[in-house]
Amino acid sequence: MNFDKVHNLNKFLSNIAIIKPLRKKLRIFLDTITIGFYIKNIEKKTYEKYLLQDGYNLALREGNGDSLLTIAALPAFEKTYKAKVKLFIKPAQEYLMKIFDIKDYFIVEDFKNKTLYPININEKPFPKKGDIWFVHIRYNKQTREKTGLKCFNNFREEILTLLNLPLTTKLNFPTNQHKISEELNKKVKALNKTILFIPEANLKSVGNLEYWEKLASLLKKAGYSVISNVICKENYLKNADLNENFKMEDLIALGFRCKAVVSIRNGMCDILNSRGKDLFVFDTSQANIEDKKYFNLNAMFNRNDINEYADETQISPEKLAEKLLK
């Protein structure tokens, strides 16, 4: 039985509480006890024999941005603490190991489950040699007190603090950008005349599709090809030359090699931050002004050339088309 099933059982049991707020509190209590036991005593057996005893073991089960920044800080972490790091990852993030050319990692199948781990899973506020440490503020009370939105100017600073590194630490980003696969090469002919659209973020946030349709039409009239990476078919753009849910390796290869990328704010923007002036981002997916500032790409990556907009109302499709075609 995996912990998602345990979580669902706890939800069922918590319904014995008549008052709704009490149901939630009871479920959280049950999760903390039962899922915590499951992870520490059952799931851990699937990977504990792979832990580095004389090094650090970091568990990455969050989003693309969290994992990317953590991995980019690893060279500095290993140099500072004079020890090797082994990564424990969810299956969907193996592509990050490839683009960073990381060899020492282990895939934990249960990490792909969406249920939150208990808040006390990390025994120490910062990574401890020989044990596994989940990289996120939620997994230790002391960690939460020392990190978070109110403590830092941007998300990069939070990740560096989680790893107990100076805020001035230099991050190392991928040099292995993947080759264009034969399958993708058949679909995309002239990369210098191709513009990549990414109008979705985690299926929860979608750009203004009417705006994107207009922009695609303008670019096609100028002789460019528009490729839209979409997961949900209802978000397909009729004016795009191709709508497809690309494999991560193909999406990254395309993102690094096409003329320009237009995306709503998501983890792929972090990966493609080095595109600079050829990266155009709408912060549509960020909930509020504070989040927009905290996850600002230029601030996070010490840049000033990424084109960032609060949403599609900040620049007309005609103006954006002009910038894309320069």
Secondary structure, DSSP 8 states (H G I E B T S, - for coil): --HHHHHHHHHHHHTT-SSHHHHHHHHHHHHHHHHHHHHHHTGGGGTGGGS-SSSEEEEE-S-HHHHHHHHHTHHHHHHHHTS-EEEEE-GGGHHHHHHTT---EEE-GGGGS-S---TT--SSSS--TTSEEE-SGGG-HHHHHH-STTT-SSHHHHHHHHTT--TT-------------HHHHHH---GGGEEEEE-EETTTEE--HHHHHHHHHHHHHTT-EEEEE-SSGGG--TTSSEEE---HHHHHHHHHHSSEEEEESSHHHHHTGGGGGGEEEEGGG--SHHHHHHT-HHHHTT-S-SEEESSGGGS-HHHHHHHHT-
